[in-house]
Amino acid sequence: ISEASTCGNPTLAIFTSLRSPLPVSLSHSLTHTFPEYRYSPPEPISAMSSTYARFDTVFLLSRFAGAKYSPLWPSSSSSSHSSLLSSGIHLRAKPNSRLRSVTGASSSSSGPIIAGSESIEIKSLPTKPIEGQKTGTSGLRKKVKVFMQDNYLANWIQALFNSLPLEDYKDATLVLGGDGRYFNKEASQIIIKIAAGNGVGKILVGQEGILSTPAVSAVIRKRKANGGFIMSASHNPGGPEYDWGIKFNYSSGQPAPESITDKIYGNTLSISEIKVAEIPDIDLSHVGVTKYGNFSVEVIDPISDYLELMEDVFDFDLIRGLLSRSDFGFMFDAMHAVTGAYAKPIFVDNLEAKPDSISNGVPLEDFGHGHPDPNLTYAKDLVDVMYRDDGPDFGAASDGDGDRNMVLGNKFFVTPSDSVAIIAANAQEAIPYFRAGPKGLARSMPTSGALDRVAEKLKLPFFEVPTGWKFFGNLMDAGKLSICGEESFGTGSDHIREKDGIWAVLAWLSILAHRNKDKKPGEKLVSVADVVNEYWATYGRNFFSRYDYEECESEGANKMIEYLRDIVAKSKAGENYGNYVLQFADDFSYTDPVDGSVASKQGVRFVFTDGSRIIYRLSGTGSAGATVRIYIEQFEPDVSKHDVDAQIALKPLIDLALSVSKLKEFTGREKPTVIT
């Protein structure tokens, strides 16, 4: 080894002498430790024994990194450590940045087939139950450091397989993808090996582990997979100090029902072994198929299946006509999250939006140190642009995993409750997928009653469900529901079984494009504000606001909810609450009209005789503490009062909500973290 190539460093000489590429993580570690080091992978040698290559790498890892962390290491057996590590090391051909490989992905999922050994060895690793693995509204979410504890993720994945009927995964195809946040790459390898260890036949995984939550649902449905794993903590922050999450979706593409998530939790309390396949790490940087015996992993383009579905749902020619106009301004903020991988191919390459219309379009593991929650607080960069005098005509943002959306016009914010109602009211004439008309409409209980009025006018079936997209899935599968939404910036339809941020943006662009299709250059375009004001004039306005108090102490938050439940138990219709007269108060319970399952304690409601509502919930989407949400709604039919600011119109109800709950006394909070 020449001294020049190793900068005279004997450690580097050892690494450089390897006749195989280094793992990406090790190459990065070397570069960080030895700034003068620049690693160039050698040409692969086809005749080299994979065992020999793994042996060299494991030896060097042990010398270089000492007790290197592996999330799958069982704490009780040191002899298993090196065995699992040696099976888990895979020598990548070349390190690739996520941005380059994802945004430059081929539209085809075909690629080279890499053959491994004819059979794979399955090892049973001893483990012990770990407390706190009960899933919330949308999967298991904790801090990254929690998931990085020995066997934390592995236990949950194995508990999932222990909870499923054998026919749901044995020799079956499962999908794997995520939002690109920190720890997804390591988690992907853990999930793949445990899936193989449990007899799964094939894993379809997005290139670099990238697949938005809507795309996972789309891939499951198109490829007729038996289910899929989604690695995401949704709109929560990412990075070593922040959040990570995992959930499982069924063959219809919808999140697993509570009957399964309850079984998973039960199995986490009794788990004693993890079944792991002794295979190398899979190279996720290139599209293609890797086979080991009867098990295969296909790395797919994360965009093509989803893009094809959007082209089937919407009239891309119609939308293209709007976005290519010189007098129409468009801005999409991907918030450095997963939709950054989809925004350019869809909006720029296919719909001819201007290249600079995509903001924060590079997916980053920590979302650029931001909070990828598309609301007026965390998407402030977009809000500032949209509220300029010369701001764009239409702006939108999506969240960490791409299932949420925020829609704005120039100096105009569209509440999520109004957004889903307006999409439903305009869907049949503006969106080809709904040419025959929607089958039914539904909203989550805390979402405003705007959608109810659309369903009534259009004479469509209507459903009010608990918070959580899984409750819409049964209705869709039964053919009862087409369009639905949640006030928490989630909107979607039965094209998949998840809420869908980009779908909502395309729906709004379809409405605007339809309204402006005959407008000649120079004529005033129909704006977002025009569409909303026309809707209010027809249906009335549901003034709505949500106050979020994030990361409250759980004890105080739970005591507040119990206090409110006591009030509900003693309440009587006709009681006065300031200027409001109580119609009823309850703790919302839902009986699924399809399967008869019951979900109770879904939110404390105070409903008044004028239709006003106050609702209290503890959110199940955080990873630490408790998030208290208060929802305030008041209906106003008088058009002359529709332009009043929502916070002013709702102030008497807001004051009443804070007084009734004694929130400050229970939580110590003076102000909300976020106001929507």
C-alpha positions, -999 to 999 in steps of 0.1 A, spaced: 0 0 0 15 33 -10 21 58 18 4 85 -2 -29 65 -4 -31 61 33 -15 94 45 11 73 63 -15 60 87 -12 22 94 -49 19 103 -59 33 70 -35 10 53 -54 -20 67 -87 -7 54 -74 3 20 -59 -32 16 -94 -48 18 -103 -64 -15 -140 -54 -10 -160 -23 -5 -165 -10 30 -199 -6 46 -213 30 42 -214 36 79 -178 25 83 -166 45 54 -183 76 69 -168 69 103 -133 67 88 -138 100 69 -149 116 102 -120 102 122 -94 107 96 -103 139 76 -74 132 52 -89 99 43 -108 95 10 -121 60 4 -126 48 -32 -143 13 -33 -123 -12 -54 -138 -31 -83 -158 -61 -71 -141 -95 -74 -167 -120 -84 -148 -150 -72 -143 -136 -37 -160 -156 -10 -187 -136 8 -177 -154 40 -141 -143 36 -152 -107 29 -175 -107 60 -148 -122 82 -123 -94 72 -149 -67 78 -160 -81 112 -124 -84 123 -117 -48 114 -149 -35 129 -140 -51 162 -106 -36 162 -117 -2 150 -150 3 168 -147 -19 198 -182 -28 212 -201 -16 182 -238 -11 189 -262 -34 172 -299 -31 181 -303 -69 176 -277 -80 201 -292 -100 229 -280 -87 263 -276 -122 277 -253 -139 252 -220 -124 242 -213 -154 219 -244 -144 198 -230 -109 193 -203 -117 168 -225 -144 152 -253 -119 144 -228 -92 134 -211 -114 110 -244 -123 94 -255 -88 93 -226 -72 75 -230 -65 39 -204 -49 17 -220 -22 -4 -209 -15 -38 -207 23 -33 -220 48 -8 -249 68 -22 -266 99 -8 -303 95 -3 -311 126 -24 -291 115 -54 -304 80 -55 -341 87 -48 -346 118 -69 -327 102 -98 -346 69 -95 -357 51 -126 -394 48 -133 -390 11 -135 -386 -12 -106 -366 -37 -126 -329 -41 -119 -302 -66 -115 -308 -99 -96 -282 -107 -71 -282 -143 -60 -271 -152 -25 -268 -187 -10 -292 -214 -18 -305 -215 17 -305 -193 48 -298 -202 84 -324 -190 109 -312 -183 144 -333 -179 175 -321 -151 197 -331 -151 234 -348 -119 246 -369 -105 274 -401 -84 274 -396 -47 274 -422 -24 290 -440 4 272 -445 -11 238 -482 -4 235 -492 13 202 -510 46 200 -533 61 175 -509 53 147 -483 28 156 -455 27 182 -437 60 186 -408 67 210 -376 86 211 -349 73 188 -327 64 218 -355 41 231 -357 22 198 -319 19 198 -320 0 231 -311 -37 229 -339 -56 210 -365 -28 215 -374 -27 178 -367 -64 173 -390 -74 201 -419 -54 186 -414 -68 151 -412 -103 164 -443 -97 185 -461 -86 154 -453 -118 136 -464 -137 167 -498 -119 164 -506 -125 128 -522 -156 113 -495 -177 96 -512 -173 62 -508 -135 65 -470 -137 62 -457 -172 55 -442 -171 20 -461 -139 15 -450 -105 2 -447 -75 25 -438 -39 18 -413 -18 37 -407 19 36 -404 51 56 -400 88 56 -362 88 55 -358 99 91 -328 91 113 -325 53 122 -346 42 92 -316 26 75 -306 5 104 -342 -4 112 -348 -15 76 -321 -42 79 -335 -54 113 -370 -57 99 -358 -75 67 -338 -101 87 -366 -108 112 -391 -110 83 -369 -136 66 -365 -154 99 -402 -158 102 -408 -172 68 -418 -142 48 -413 -149 11 -405 -114 -3 -399 -79 9 -407 -49 -14 -386 -20 0 -384 16 -13 -349 26 -26 -329 39 3 -358 28 25 -379 57 12 -417 53 7 -442 79 19 -471 65 40 -496 70 11 -471 53 -13 -468 22 10 -506 19 9 -506 23 -29 -478 -3 -33 -496 -28 -10 -528 -25 -31 -512 -24 -65 -488 -53 -59 -514 -73 -39 -490 -76 -9 -502 -91 24 -492 -59 43 -465 -35 50 -443 -18 75 -441 20 77 -411 35 95 -422 70 106 -432 91 135 -453 112 110 -452 149 118 -429 145 148 -393 158 147 -365 135 136 -328 131 145 -308 113 172 -325 132 200 -360 130 186 -387 106 174 -390 74 155 -420 51 149 -432 19 133 -466 7 123 -481 -22 102 -507 -19 75 -529 -48 63 -535 -61 27 -560 -34 20 -534 -9 27 -550 4 59 -534 5 94 -538 -26 114 -570 -26 136 -570 -25 173 -576 -62 175 -542 -68 161 -523 -39 178 -537 -52 211 -524 -87 203 -490 -72 195 -488 -54 228 -498 -86 246 -471 -106 229 -445 -79 238 -452 -88 274 -444 -125 270 -418 -126 241 -388 -148 247 -371 -153 213 -365 -134 181 -362 -154 148 -335 -138 127 -322 -149 92 -284 -151 89 -281 -129 58 -260 -98 50 -274 -63 50 -293 -56 18 -280 -28 -4 -309 -4 -6 -292 21 -27 -300 5 -61 -332 -8 -76 -330 -46 -81 -337 -80 -65 -315 -99 -40 -323 -135 -33 -313 -158 -5 -328 -192 -9 -366 -188 -10 -364 -153 4 -360 -122 -18 -358 -85 -13 -368 -63 -42 -357 -26 -40 -383 -6 -59 -385 29 -72 -405 47 -44 -422 71 -68 -435 52 -99 -464 32 -84 -477 63 -66 -473 86 -96 -492 61 -118 -521 61 -93 -522 99 -92 -524 100 -130 -554 76 -128 -572 97 -102 -566 132 -116 -567 149 -150 -530 158 -153 -536 177 -185 -561 200 -167 -537 206 -138 -508 211 -161 -527 239 -179 -530 258 -146 -495 253 -133 -479 262 -166 -497 296 -167 -475 326 -163 -502 344 -142 -505 316 -116 -480 312 -88 -475 279 -70 -454 269 -40 -450 235 -23 -430 232 9 -418 196 15 -404 206 49 -372 185 41 -394 154 45 -404 125 24 -425 144 -1 -393 161 -12 -387 129 -32 -421 131 -49 -425 168 -54 -402 174 -83 -412 142 -103 -449 151 -99 -452 189 -98 -422 199 -119 -414 170 -143 -450 160 -150 -472 190 -143 -447 217 -155 -446 238 -123 -415 260 -121 -385 243 -106 -382 270 -79 -417 263 -68 -405 234 -45 -392 246 -12 -372 225 13 -373 197 -12 -343 177 -1 -354 148 23 -331 149 54 -328 125 83 -335 154 108 -358 173 85 -333 202 84 -337 206 122 -373 214 116 -406 201 129 -423 186 98 -459 194 108 -477 214 82 -495 240 102 -493 278 107 -466 275 134 -441 249 120 -446 258 83 -439 295 90 -415 299 60 -444 290 36 -469 311 55 -446 341 53 -443 337 15 -480 332 10 -489 363 31 -467 387 10 -485 411 -13 -467 394 -42 -471 359 -28 -481 329 -49 -518 321 -57 -516 287 -41 -494 272 -15 -493 238 2 -471 218 26 -469 182 37 -455 165 68 -428 140 77 -443 109 60 -464 127 34 -499 119 47 -508 154 59 -513 187 41 -519 224 46 -535 245 19 -532 283 16 -542 309 -9 -526 343 -11 -531 358 24 -557 331 30 -556 299 52 -579 270 46 -588 251 77 -585 213 73 -621 209 82 -632 233 54 -607 218 30 -622 183 31 -657 197 28 -648 218 -2 -630 189 -20 -661 168 -14 -684 195 -27 -664 199 -59 -651 164 -65 -676 151 -90 -671 180 -115 -634 185 -110 -618 151 -104 -622 122 -129 -620 95 -102 -653 108 -88 -672 113 -120 -700 89 -108 -702 108 -75 -688 100 -41 -702 69 -23 -702 85 11 -684 111 33 -669 108 68 -649 128 93 -632 123 126 -653 134 156 -633 165 165 -633 178 129 -659 205 123 -694 198 110 -687 214 76 -686 181 59 -719 170 74 -736 199 56 -721 188 22 -733 152 28 -768 165 36 -770 187 5 -756 160 -18 -778 133 -1 -748 111 7 -742 87 35 -723 103 63 -702 89 92 -685 103 123 -656 82 135 -629 84 162 -596 100 155 -573 76 136 -574 68 99 -579 31 105 -616 38 113 -622 50 78 -607 18 62 -636 -5 71 -661 19 56 -641 22 24 -637 -16 21 -674 -20 25 -681 5 -3 -697 30 20 -671 58 18 -652 78 -8 -639 111 8 -629 117 44 -608 139 65 -595 149 99 -590 184 114 -554 174 120 -545 182 84 -554 148 71 -574 144 39 -579 115 16 -602 91 -3 -607 55 -11 -579 54 -38 -557 41 -9 -563 34 28 -542 62 43 -546 100 43 -526 115 15 -510 149 15 -501 151 -22 -535 138 -32 -551 167 -13 -529 192 -30 -537 177 -64 -574 178 -55 -572 215 -48 -553 222 -79 -579 203 -98 -607 225 -84 -588 257 -93 -579 244 -127 -615 234 -134 -627 269 -123 -601 286 -144 -599 264 -175 -617 290 -197 -599 320 -183 -578 339 -210 -545 355 -202 -551 388 -184 -585 378 -170 -588 376 -132 -584 340 -120 -607 323 -95 -586 322 -63 -585 300 -33 -603 327 -13 -630 329 -40 -636 291 -38 -639 292 0 -661 322 2 -684 307 -23 -686 275 -2 -694 295 29 -721 314 11 -737 281 1 -732 260 33 -725 285 61 -692 288 80 -681 265 107 -657 287 127 -631 262 141 -599 263 161 -577 238 178 -554 245 208 -525 221 213 -506 219 245 -476 196 237 -455 175 260 -475 182 291 -468 161 322 -489 129 317 -502 128 353 -517 163 352 -532 158 317 -548 125 327 -562 141 358 -578 169 338 -595 144 315 -608 124 345 -621 156 360 -640 164 327 -654 129 327 -668 135 361 -685 166 349 -700 147 319 -713 120 342 -732 146 363 -743 168 334 -779 174 323 -794 188 291 -805 224 296 -777 234 319 -762 269 313 -725 273 305 -722 311 304 -743 321 274 -745 286 260 -771 260 268 -760 223 270 -776 199 246 -756 170 257 -721 160 271 -704 126 267 -672 107 262 -675 98 225 -680 61 217 -681 46 182 -696 13 170 -683 3 136 -712 -2 113 -693 -28 93 -678 -52 119 -696 -41 151 -663 -33 170 -666 -6 197 -641 22 204 -648 40 236 -634 70 255 -625 88 222 -629 124 235 -649 144 259 -676 165 242 -698 194 253 -724 201 226 -746 231 229 -781 239 215 -768 263 189 -745 236 175 -714 249 191 -690 223 204 -660 220 228 -640 188 227 -611 176 248 -587 148 238 -552 135 247 -533 129 215 -519 94 208 -493 106 182 -466 120 204 -435 102 217 -431 118 251 -455 132 277 -490 140 267 -504 164 241 -537 180 253 -559 191 224 -589 214 228 -613 218 198 -637 247 196 -664 251 169 -693 274 162 -716 275 132 -724 309 116 -750 310 87 -749 348 84 -728 357 53 -721 392 67 -702 376 96 -681 351 76 -651 375 73 -646 377 111 -613 363 124 -619 328 138 -601 337 171 -623 367 176 -655 348 167 -646 319 190 -632 339 219 -663 333 242 -661 296 236 -624 295 240 -626 312 273 -653 288 284 -633 258 273 -603 269 294 -625 277 324 -644 244 324 -613 222 320 -592 241 346 -563 234 322 -539 258 338 -545 243 372 -539 207 360 -511 213 335 -495 245 346 -497 257 310 -504 294 303 -505 293 265 -509 266 238 -479 254 218 -498 256 186 -531 273 176 -548 261 144 
